[in-house]
Amino acid sequence: MTIKTRHRKLTVLHVATINKPIKSDLGYCPIETIIHNIDKGLQSLGHRSIVACSADSKVTGEQYVTIHRSLGDYSQETTSAQREIVNMHLSRALERAKMGDIDVIHMHEWLNYIYKGVFNPPLPIVMTLHVPAEDSGIEEALQRYSNTKPIPPVYFVPISEYQKRQYRGLVNTWKTVHHGIEVNDFPSKQKTDKASYLFTIGRVTRIKGQDKAIELATKTGSKLIIAGCVQNKRADKEFFESFKSSIDLVVEVGKHPVGKDYYDKVIKPLLECDKQIIYIGELSSEQKKQWYRHARVTLFPIQWGEPFGLVLIESMACGTPILAFNNGAVPEIVVDGKTGFVVDSLSEMIAAVERIDSIDPGDCRRHVQNSFSTTSMAAKYSELYQQIVDDPKVRETAAADQRIDLRNLLSPVT
């Protein structure tokens, strides 16, 4: 799909996250992947994209190095050393923002640093919302800091309509911008293979429902491949231990590079072995594309209201349909009956396994190309940037609204 922009060229400074580097071939790095894709999409539309990030990143636009290396992992623990690295990253990003050539700043984290006045560029800030409202820290930041120092206007962008409803009490919430991927980077298949495996990929944690995937495979007699990292979090490690006895084989395939013989050397031997439930660990970006492509279906048995779910569009881009629970943003992304099945219970999911072969792989890929491409995502952000930069009334209203957020806090979703 070709998207043309009629607006002038803008210069956008992305203040990247620093848990992992910003580059294309990553494992579990959803936010970093999206930053990489927005940067690439903006460049393709003719904008100037600058990414303030770690030196181990590899971006499409201009790289502005703030720290030597990314932190290397996601962790709930914050040490004094990590805080120093974050402060250095934001301090240097702020220096770049004040050089006079930036039109708008795009961020995905560190809202509390904005409200504290630590990161206070004289520019509008677009803030993509990645997490549920109750986990965002916005309410706490507003209560603690919003009346202390002048702050730049912040424009919040939800990643799904479901998530937007969660933030309905937050002013300056703009149109939803769904995530996008570079569809042509994903290999596609022409037909389904009923003899192939069920696949599920994601961080191993209770809300992702790997235990439900195992129950489904057991009751249908299907081979199941489970991929994903177990982070250094007590709850996640305990969850993995709770179903580990149901796994027939644990084999780390992450060390095998992707080449022309990847299927024959890595995937095929596991399909031909007599083990039913197989855990293969964390996969790189290139590796997971191969596992998507050869799967019969990708399971998405989430147990919570996930704001988006990159797994859904990545799998469909490879022509592999989705079998998912009707939670969160799933109904916005999967076309029930055309690119997969959206169900309300495990019994419905079990019944849908036999119908999954009716889904046309081509329909799956076209759906992603038409609705969830990198260019489409970047074009929507570009429209928002243009509106902010070109309309003084928008900026004046946003700046004033920062002071009334406390009267209009996040409201629960029913």
The 8 nearest C-alpha neighbors of each residue, nearest first, counted from 0:
[[1, 369, 2, 368, 375, 374, 372, 370],
 [2, 0, 3, 374, 375, 369, 44, 4],
 [3, 1, 0, 4, 374, 375, 378, 44],
 [2, 4, 5, 1, 44, 378, 6, 374],
 [3, 5, 6, 2, 44, 378, 7, 381],
 [6, 4, 3, 7, 8, 382, 44, 2],
 [7, 5, 4, 8, 385, 382, 9, 381],
 [8, 6, 9, 5, 4, 385, 46, 45],
 [7, 9, 46, 45, 6, 10, 47, 44],
 [10, 8, 46, 47, 102, 11, 7, 101],
 [9, 11, 47, 101, 102, 48, 46, 12],
 [10, 12, 48, 103, 104, 101, 102, 49],
 [11, 13, 104, 49, 50, 105, 48, 14],
 [14, 12, 50, 105, 15, 104, 51, 106],
 [15, 13, 51, 106, 50, 105, 12, 92],
 [16, 14, 52, 13, 51, 17, 50, 106],
 [15, 17, 18, 108, 31, 14, 107, 52],
 [16, 18, 69, 19, 70, 15, 20, 53],
 [19, 17, 70, 72, 71, 69, 73, 16],
 [18, 20, 71, 69, 17, 70, 72, 21],
 [21, 19, 56, 69, 55, 22, 53, 17],
 [22, 20, 56, 31, 35, 57, 58, 19],
 [23, 21, 57, 56, 58, 35, 20, 24],
 [22, 24, 25, 32, 35, 21, 284, 57],
 [25, 23, 284, 22, 283, 285, 26, 32],
 [26, 24, 284, 283, 23, 28, 27, 22],
 [25, 27, 283, 282, 284, 28, 281, 24],
 [26, 28, 29, 25, 202, 228, 201, 227],
 [27, 29, 31, 30, 26, 32, 25, 19],
 [30, 28, 32, 31, 27, 33, 309, 26],
 [31, 29, 33, 32, 28, 34, 129, 16],
 [30, 32, 34, 21, 28, 33, 29, 35],
 [33, 31, 35, 29, 30, 34, 28, 36],
 [32, 34, 36, 30, 35, 31, 37, 29],
 [35, 33, 31, 37, 36, 32, 38, 30],
 [34, 36, 32, 38, 33, 37, 21, 22],
 [35, 37, 33, 39, 38, 34, 373, 40],
 [38, 36, 40, 34, 39, 377, 35, 41],
 [37, 39, 35, 41, 36, 40, 48, 34],
 [40, 38, 36, 42, 59, 37, 41, 35],
 [39, 41, 374, 37, 377, 43, 42, 373],
 [42, 40, 44, 38, 43, 46, 377, 39],
 [41, 43, 45, 39, 46, 44, 40, 47],
 [42, 44, 40, 41, 45, 39, 374, 46],
 [45, 43, 41, 42, 46, 40, 4, 3],
 [46, 44, 42, 43, 8, 41, 47, 9],
 [47, 45, 8, 9, 42, 41, 44, 48],
 [46, 48, 10, 9, 42, 11, 49, 45],
 [47, 49, 11, 60, 38, 10, 46, 42],
 [50, 48, 61, 12, 60, 62, 13, 11],
 [49, 51, 13, 62, 63, 12, 52, 61],
 [52, 50, 63, 14, 64, 92, 15, 13],
 [53, 51, 64, 15, 65, 50, 63, 54],
 [52, 54, 66, 68, 64, 55, 69, 67],
 [53, 55, 67, 56, 64, 68, 66, 52],
 [56, 54, 53, 68, 20, 57, 69, 67],
 [57, 55, 20, 21, 54, 22, 53, 58],
 [58, 56, 22, 21, 55, 59, 20, 62],
 [59, 57, 60, 22, 35, 56, 62, 21],
 [60, 58, 39, 38, 61, 57, 42, 35],
 [59, 61, 48, 58, 49, 38, 42, 62],
 [62, 60, 49, 50, 48, 63, 59, 58],
 [61, 63, 50, 49, 64, 51, 58, 60],
 [64, 62, 51, 50, 52, 65, 61, 49],
 [63, 65, 52, 54, 53, 51, 66, 62],
 [64, 66, 88, 91, 52, 53, 51, 63],
 [67, 65, 53, 68, 64, 88, 54, 52],
 [66, 68, 54, 53, 65, 55, 69, 64],
 [69, 67, 53, 55, 54, 66, 70, 20],
 [68, 70, 17, 19, 71, 53, 20, 18],
 [71, 69, 18, 72, 17, 19, 68, 81],
 [72, 70, 19, 69, 18, 73, 20, 68],
 [71, 73, 18, 70, 19, 74, 69, 230],
 [74, 72, 18, 75, 71, 230, 19, 70],
 [75, 73, 76, 72, 231, 77, 232, 230],
 [74, 76, 77, 73, 232, 231, 78, 72],
 [75, 77, 74, 78, 73, 81, 232, 231],
 [78, 76, 81, 75, 79, 82, 74, 80],
 [77, 79, 81, 80, 82, 76, 83, 75],
 [78, 80, 82, 81, 83, 77, 84, 85],
 [81, 79, 83, 78, 82, 84, 77, 85],
 [80, 82, 84, 78, 83, 79, 77, 85],
 [83, 81, 85, 79, 84, 80, 86, 78],
 [82, 84, 86, 80, 81, 85, 87, 79],
 [83, 85, 81, 87, 82, 86, 88, 80],
 [86, 84, 88, 82, 87, 83, 89, 81],
 [87, 85, 83, 89, 84, 88, 90, 82],
 [88, 86, 90, 84, 85, 89, 91, 83],
 [89, 87, 85, 65, 86, 91, 90, 66],
 [90, 88, 92, 86, 91, 87, 93, 85],
 [91, 89, 87, 93, 92, 88, 86, 94],
 [90, 92, 94, 93, 88, 89, 65, 87],
 [91, 93, 89, 95, 94, 90, 51, 88],
 [94, 92, 96, 90, 91, 95, 89, 120],
 [93, 95, 91, 97, 92, 96, 90, 98],
 [96, 94, 92, 93, 97, 98, 91, 63],
 [95, 97, 93, 94, 98, 101, 92, 120],
 [96, 98, 94, 99, 95, 93, 120, 121],
 [99, 97, 95, 96, 100, 94, 101, 93],
 [98, 100, 97, 101, 96, 95, 102, 121],
 [99, 101, 98, 102, 10, 96, 97, 95],
 [102, 100, 10, 103, 99, 11, 96, 12],
 [103, 101, 10, 11, 9, 100, 388, 122],
 [102, 104, 11, 123, 101, 122, 124, 12],
 [103, 105, 124, 12, 11, 13, 125, 123],
 [106, 104, 125, 13, 124, 126, 12, 14],
 [107, 105, 126, 14, 108, 13, 125, 127],
 [108, 106, 127, 126, 128, 16, 105, 15],
 [107, 109, 110, 106, 16, 126, 127, 15],
 [110, 108, 111, 112, 113, 107, 106, 16],
 [109, 111, 113, 112, 108, 114, 137, 140],
 [110, 112, 114, 140, 113, 109, 115, 137],
 [113, 111, 115, 117, 110, 109, 114, 118],
 [112, 114, 118, 110, 116, 111, 115, 119],
 [113, 115, 111, 116, 144, 112, 145, 150],
 [116, 114, 112, 113, 144, 117, 111, 148],
 [115, 117, 113, 114, 119, 118, 148, 112],
 [118, 116, 112, 115, 113, 119, 114, 90],
 [119, 117, 113, 116, 112, 120, 93, 89],
 [118, 120, 116, 113, 150, 117, 151, 121],
 [119, 121, 122, 93, 118, 96, 97, 151],
 [122, 120, 151, 119, 123, 97, 96, 150],
 [121, 123, 120, 103, 151, 124, 104, 102],
 [124, 122, 152, 103, 151, 153, 104, 125],
 [125, 123, 104, 153, 105, 103, 154, 126],
 [126, 124, 105, 154, 153, 155, 104, 106],
 [125, 127, 155, 106, 107, 154, 105, 156],
 [128, 126, 156, 107, 155, 157, 129, 106],
 [127, 129, 157, 156, 130, 126, 158, 155],
 [130, 128, 127, 158, 306, 131, 107, 157],
 [129, 131, 135, 128, 134, 132, 306, 133],
 [132, 130, 134, 133, 135, 306, 162, 165],
 [133, 131, 135, 134, 165, 166, 130, 409],
 [132, 134, 131, 135, 136, 130, 409, 138],
 [135, 133, 132, 131, 136, 130, 137, 138],
 [134, 136, 132, 137, 133, 130, 131, 138],
 [135, 137, 139, 138, 134, 140, 133, 111],
 [138, 136, 140, 135, 139, 141, 110, 111],
 [137, 139, 141, 140, 136, 142, 408, 409],
 [138, 140, 142, 136, 141, 137, 143, 144],
 [141, 139, 137, 143, 111, 138, 142, 144],
 [142, 140, 145, 138, 139, 143, 144, 137],
 [141, 143, 139, 140, 144, 138, 145, 405],
 [144, 142, 140, 141, 139, 145, 146, 147],
 [143, 145, 114, 147, 115, 141, 146, 140],
 [144, 146, 141, 147, 114, 142, 143, 402],
 [147, 145, 144, 148, 402, 143, 149, 141],
 [146, 148, 144, 145, 149, 115, 114, 143],
 [147, 149, 116, 146, 150, 145, 115, 114],
 [150, 148, 151, 147, 116, 146, 119, 145],
 [149, 151, 119, 148, 114, 116, 152, 113],
 [150, 152, 123, 119, 122, 153, 121, 120],
 [151, 153, 398, 123, 397, 124, 150, 154],
 [152, 154, 124, 125, 123, 151, 155, 126],
 [155, 153, 125, 171, 126, 124, 172, 156],
 [154, 156, 172, 126, 127, 171, 173, 125],
 [155, 157, 127, 173, 128, 172, 126, 175],
 [158, 156, 175, 128, 163, 159, 162, 127],
 [157, 159, 177, 176, 175, 178, 128, 307],
 [160, 158, 162, 161, 175, 157, 177, 306],
 [159, 161, 163, 162, 175, 164, 158, 328],
 [160, 162, 159, 164, 163, 328, 327, 306],
 [161, 163, 165, 159, 306, 164, 160, 157],
 [164, 162, 160, 166, 165, 157, 161, 167],
 [165, 163, 167, 162, 166, 161, 160, 412],
 [166, 164, 162, 412, 163, 167, 132, 411],
 [165, 167, 163, 164, 409, 169, 168, 132],
 [166, 168, 164, 169, 165, 163, 410, 409],
 [169, 167, 409, 408, 410, 407, 166, 170],
 [170, 168, 166, 167, 409, 408, 172, 407],
 [171, 169, 172, 404, 168, 400, 407, 167],
 [170, 172, 154, 155, 173, 397, 169, 153],
 [173, 171, 155, 170, 156, 154, 169, 174],
 [174, 172, 156, 155, 171, 175, 154, 157],
 [173, 175, 176, 156, 172, 157, 163, 383],
 [174, 176, 157, 158, 159, 156, 160, 177],
 [177, 175, 158, 376, 157, 174, 178, 379],
 [176, 178, 158, 159, 175, 179, 376, 371],
 [177, 179, 376, 371, 176, 158, 33, 180],
 [178, 180, 373, 371, 372, 376, 177, 375],
 [179, 181, 373, 372, 182, 371, 36, 178],
 [182, 180, 373, 183, 184, 372, 179, 36],
 [181, 183, 184, 185, 180, 316, 368, 372],
 [182, 184, 185, 181, 186, 316, 368, 180],
 [183, 185, 182, 181, 186, 180, 288, 316],
 [184, 186, 183, 182, 317, 316, 288, 187],
 [187, 185, 317, 184, 292, 288, 188, 183],
 [188, 186, 317, 318, 292, 185, 189, 316],
 [187, 189, 318, 190, 292, 317, 360, 186],
 [188, 190, 360, 187, 361, 191, 318, 359],
 [191, 189, 188, 360, 192, 359, 318, 361],
 [190, 192, 295, 356, 193, 360, 189, 188],
 [191, 193, 194, 195, 295, 190, 294, 356],
 [194, 192, 195, 295, 191, 356, 196, 355],
 [193, 195, 192, 196, 295, 221, 191, 222],
 [194, 196, 295, 192, 193, 294, 197, 293],
 [197, 195, 222, 294, 295, 223, 198, 221],
 [196, 198, 223, 296, 295, 294, 297, 222],
 [199, 197, 297, 224, 223, 298, 294, 225],
 [200, 198, 298, 225, 297, 226, 224, 299],
 [201, 199, 226, 227, 225, 198, 202, 310],
 [202, 200, 227, 203, 226, 199, 207, 228],
 [201, 203, 227, 228, 204, 229, 207, 200],
 [204, 202, 229, 228, 227, 201, 235, 207],
 [203, 205, 235, 207, 206, 202, 238, 208],
 [206, 204, 207, 208, 238, 203, 235, 209],
 [205, 207, 302, 208, 204, 301, 303, 209],
 [208, 206, 301, 205, 204, 209, 302, 300],
 [209, 207, 301, 300, 211, 210, 206, 205],
 [208, 210, 212, 211, 207, 213, 203, 205],
 [211, 209, 213, 208, 212, 214, 242, 205],
 [212, 210, 214, 208, 213, 209, 215, 300],
 [213, 211, 209, 215, 210, 214, 216, 208],
 [214, 212, 216, 210, 211, 215, 217, 209],
 [213, 215, 211, 217, 212, 216, 218, 210],
 [214, 216, 212, 218, 213, 217, 349, 211],
 [217, 215, 221, 213, 219, 214, 218, 220],
 [216, 218, 214, 220, 215, 219, 213, 221],
 [217, 219, 215, 216, 220, 214, 349, 221],
 [220, 218, 216, 221, 217, 215, 349, 352],
 [221, 219, 217, 216, 218, 222, 275, 215],
 [222, 220, 216, 219, 223, 217, 196, 197],
 [221, 223, 275, 196, 276, 197, 216, 224],
 [224, 222, 197, 276, 196, 198, 216, 221],
 [223, 225, 198, 277, 278, 197, 276, 199],
 [226, 224, 278, 199, 200, 277, 198, 279],
 [227, 225, 200, 280, 279, 281, 278, 199],
 [228, 226, 281, 201, 202, 280, 200, 203],
 [227, 229, 281, 202, 203, 280, 230, 201],
 [230, 228, 203, 202, 235, 236, 231, 227],
 [231, 229, 232, 228, 235, 236, 202, 203],
 [230, 232, 233, 229, 236, 74, 235, 73],
 [233, 231, 235, 230, 234, 236, 74, 75],
 [232, 234, 236, 235, 237, 231, 230, 238],
 [233, 235, 237, 236, 232, 238, 204, 205],
 [236, 234, 204, 238, 232, 237, 233, 239],
 [237, 235, 239, 233, 238, 234, 232, 240],
 [236, 238, 240, 234, 235, 239, 233, 241],
 [239, 237, 241, 235, 240, 236, 234, 205],
 [240, 238, 236, 241, 237, 242, 243, 235],
 [239, 241, 243, 237, 238, 242, 236, 244],
 [242, 240, 238, 239, 243, 237, 244, 210],
 [243, 241, 244, 245, 240, 239, 210, 238],
 [242, 244, 240, 245, 246, 239, 241, 247],
 [243, 245, 242, 246, 241, 240, 247, 239],
 [246, 244, 243, 242, 247, 276, 213, 241],
 [247, 245, 276, 243, 244, 248, 277, 278],
 [248, 246, 276, 274, 277, 275, 245, 249],
 [247, 249, 277, 246, 278, 250, 274, 276],
 [250, 248, 278, 277, 279, 251, 247, 246],
 [249, 251, 279, 252, 278, 248, 280, 277],
 [252, 250, 279, 280, 253, 249, 254, 281],
 [251, 253, 254, 279, 255, 250, 280, 265],
 [252, 254, 282, 255, 251, 281, 283, 280],
 [253, 255, 252, 256, 251, 282, 283, 257],
 [254, 256, 253, 252, 257, 265, 261, 286],
 [257, 255, 258, 254, 286, 261, 253, 285],
 [256, 258, 261, 286, 255, 285, 259, 260],
 [259, 257, 261, 260, 256, 262, 255, 264],
 [260, 258, 261, 257, 262, 263, 264, 256],
 [259, 261, 258, 263, 262, 264, 257, 265],
 [262, 260, 258, 264, 257, 265, 263, 259],
 [261, 263, 266, 265, 260, 264, 267, 289],
 [264, 262, 267, 260, 261, 265, 266, 268],
 [263, 265, 261, 262, 260, 266, 267, 268],
 [266, 264, 262, 261, 263, 267, 268, 269],
 [265, 267, 262, 269, 268, 263, 264, 270],
 [266, 268, 270, 263, 269, 262, 265, 271],
 [269, 267, 271, 270, 266, 265, 272, 264],
 [268, 270, 272, 267, 271, 266, 265, 274],
 [271, 269, 267, 268, 272, 266, 196, 195],
 [270, 272, 268, 269, 267, 273, 274, 266],
 [273, 271, 269, 274, 270, 268, 275, 267],
 [272, 274, 275, 271, 270, 269, 247, 222],
 [275, 273, 272, 247, 276, 248, 277, 222],
 [274, 276, 222, 223, 277, 247, 273, 221],
 [275, 277, 223, 246, 247, 222, 274, 224],
 [278, 276, 248, 224, 249, 247, 246, 225],
 [279, 277, 225, 249, 280, 224, 226, 250],
 [278, 280, 251, 250, 226, 252, 249, 225],
 [281, 279, 226, 251, 227, 228, 278, 282],
 [280, 282, 227, 228, 226, 253, 26, 279],
 [283, 281, 253, 26, 287, 286, 280, 284],
 [282, 284, 26, 25, 286, 285, 24, 287],
 [283, 285, 24, 25, 287, 286, 26, 288],
 [286, 284, 288, 283, 287, 24, 257, 289],
 [287, 285, 283, 288, 289, 284, 282, 257],
 [286, 288, 290, 289, 284, 285, 282, 291],
 [287, 289, 291, 285, 286, 290, 292, 185],
 [288, 290, 292, 287, 291, 286, 293, 285],
 [289, 291, 287, 292, 288, 293, 294, 286],
 [292, 290, 288, 294, 289, 314, 293, 287],
 [293, 291, 289, 317, 290, 294, 288, 187],
 [292, 294, 290, 291, 289, 295, 195, 188],
 [295, 293, 196, 296, 291, 292, 195, 197],
 [294, 296, 195, 196, 192, 197, 191, 193],
 [297, 295, 320, 197, 294, 319, 321, 198],
 [298, 296, 198, 321, 199, 197, 322, 320],
 [297, 299, 322, 199, 323, 198, 300, 321],
 [298, 300, 323, 301, 322, 297, 199, 324],
 [301, 299, 208, 324, 323, 298, 207, 211],
 [302, 300, 207, 208, 299, 206, 303, 324],
 [301, 303, 206, 208, 207, 300, 304, 326],
 [304, 302, 301, 206, 305, 326, 327, 207],
 [327, 303, 305, 326, 306, 328, 302, 301],
 [304, 306, 327, 307, 303, 328, 308, 326],
 [307, 305, 162, 328, 327, 159, 304, 131],
 [306, 308, 328, 305, 159, 158, 309, 329],
 [309, 307, 310, 311, 305, 306, 312, 329],
 [310, 308, 311, 312, 313, 307, 29, 178],
 [311, 309, 313, 308, 312, 314, 200, 201],
 [312, 310, 309, 314, 313, 308, 315, 321],
 [311, 313, 315, 314, 309, 310, 316, 367],
 [314, 312, 316, 310, 315, 311, 309, 317],
 [313, 315, 317, 319, 316, 312, 311, 291],
 [314, 316, 363, 318, 319, 312, 317, 364],
 [315, 317, 364, 313, 314, 318, 367, 312],
 [318, 316, 187, 292, 315, 314, 186, 319],
 [319, 317, 360, 315, 363, 364, 187, 316],
 [318, 320, 315, 314, 317, 296, 360, 292],
 [321, 319, 339, 296, 338, 315, 297, 318],
 [322, 320, 339, 297, 296, 298, 323, 340],
 [321, 323, 298, 340, 339, 299, 341, 297],
 [324, 322, 299, 341, 300, 298, 321, 342],
 [323, 325, 342, 300, 343, 341, 326, 301],
 [324, 326, 343, 341, 342, 329, 323, 330],
 [327, 325, 304, 324, 329, 303, 328, 305],
 [304, 328, 326, 305, 329, 306, 161, 303],
 [327, 329, 307, 331, 161, 306, 330, 159],
 [328, 330, 332, 331, 327, 326, 333, 325],
 [331, 329, 332, 333, 328, 325, 334, 341],
 [332, 330, 328, 329, 333, 334, 159, 160],
 [331, 333, 329, 330, 334, 328, 311, 312],
 [332, 334, 330, 335, 329, 338, 331, 339],
 [335, 333, 338, 337, 336, 339, 332, 330],
 [336, 334, 340, 339, 341, 337, 333, 338],
 [335, 337, 340, 339, 338, 334, 358, 341],
 [338, 336, 334, 335, 339, 358, 362, 359],
 [339, 337, 363, 334, 320, 333, 358, 336],
 [340, 338, 321, 320, 336, 335, 322, 337],
 [339, 341, 335, 322, 336, 342, 321, 323],
 [340, 342, 323, 325, 335, 324, 322, 339],
 [343, 341, 324, 325, 344, 347, 348, 323],
 [342, 344, 325, 324, 347, 341, 345, 348],
 [345, 343, 347, 346, 342, 348, 324, 325],
 [344, 346, 348, 347, 349, 343, 215, 211],
 [345, 347, 349, 348, 344, 350, 343, 215],
 [348, 346, 350, 344, 345, 349, 342, 351],
 [347, 349, 345, 351, 346, 350, 342, 344],
 [348, 350, 346, 347, 351, 352, 215, 345],
 [349, 351, 347, 348, 352, 353, 346, 354],
 [352, 350, 348, 354, 353, 349, 347, 355],
 [351, 353, 355, 354, 349, 350, 348, 322],
 [354, 352, 351, 355, 350, 356, 349, 357],
 [355, 353, 351, 352, 356, 357, 350, 358],
 [354, 356, 352, 357, 353, 358, 351, 339],
 [355, 357, 358, 354, 191, 193, 353, 359],
 [356, 358, 355, 354, 359, 337, 336, 191],
 [359, 357, 356, 355, 337, 338, 360, 339],
 [358, 360, 361, 362, 357, 363, 190, 338],
 [361, 359, 318, 363, 362, 319, 190, 189],
 [360, 362, 364, 359, 363, 318, 365, 189],
 [363, 361, 365, 359, 360, 364, 366, 338],
 [364, 362, 315, 338, 360, 318, 366, 361],
 [363, 365, 316, 318, 361, 367, 366, 315],
 [366, 364, 368, 362, 367, 363, 369, 361],
 [365, 367, 369, 363, 364, 368, 370, 362],
 [368, 366, 371, 370, 364, 365, 369, 316],
 [367, 369, 365, 372, 366, 370, 371, 364],
 [370, 368, 366, 367, 365, 371, 0, 372],
 [369, 371, 367, 368, 366, 372, 375, 179],
 [372, 370, 179, 367, 368, 178, 369, 180],
 [373, 371, 179, 180, 375, 368, 374, 181],
 [372, 374, 179, 180, 376, 181, 40, 375],
 [375, 373, 40, 377, 372, 376, 378, 2],
 [374, 376, 378, 372, 373, 377, 379, 371],
 [377, 375, 373, 379, 179, 374, 378, 178],
 [376, 378, 40, 374, 380, 379, 37, 41],
 [377, 379, 381, 375, 380, 376, 374, 382],
 [380, 378, 382, 381, 376, 377, 375, 383],
 [379, 381, 383, 377, 382, 378, 384, 376],
 [380, 382, 378, 384, 379, 383, 377, 385],
 [383, 381, 385, 379, 380, 384, 386, 378],
 [382, 384, 380, 386, 381, 385, 387, 379],
 [385, 383, 381, 387, 382, 386, 388, 380],
 [386, 384, 382, 388, 383, 387, 389, 381],
 [385, 387, 383, 389, 384, 388, 390, 382],
 [386, 388, 384, 385, 389, 390, 393, 383],
 [387, 389, 385, 386, 390, 384, 102, 391],
 [390, 388, 386, 387, 385, 391, 384, 393],
 [389, 391, 392, 393, 387, 386, 388, 394],
 [392, 390, 394, 393, 395, 389, 388, 387],
 [393, 391, 395, 394, 390, 396, 397, 387],
 [392, 394, 396, 391, 390, 395, 387, 397],
 [395, 393, 397, 391, 392, 396, 398, 387],
 [396, 394, 392, 398, 397, 393, 391, 399],
 [397, 395, 399, 393, 394, 398, 392, 400],
 [396, 398, 400, 394, 399, 152, 395, 393],
 [397, 399, 152, 395, 396, 400, 401, 394],
 [400, 398, 396, 397, 401, 402, 395, 403],
 [401, 399, 397, 402, 403, 398, 396, 404],
 [400, 402, 399, 398, 404, 403, 397, 152],
 [401, 403, 400, 404, 399, 145, 146, 405],
 [404, 402, 400, 405, 406, 401, 407, 399],
 [403, 405, 407, 406, 401, 402, 408, 170],
 [404, 406, 403, 407, 408, 141, 142, 402],
 [407, 405, 404, 403, 408, 402, 168, 169],
 [406, 408, 404, 168, 405, 169, 409, 403],
 [409, 407, 168, 405, 169, 404, 406, 410],
 [410, 408, 168, 166, 169, 167, 411, 407],
 [409, 411, 168, 167, 408, 166, 165, 412],
 [412, 410, 165, 413, 409, 166, 164, 167],
 [413, 411, 165, 164, 410, 166, 167, 161],
 [412, 411, 165, 164, 410, 161, 304, 167]]
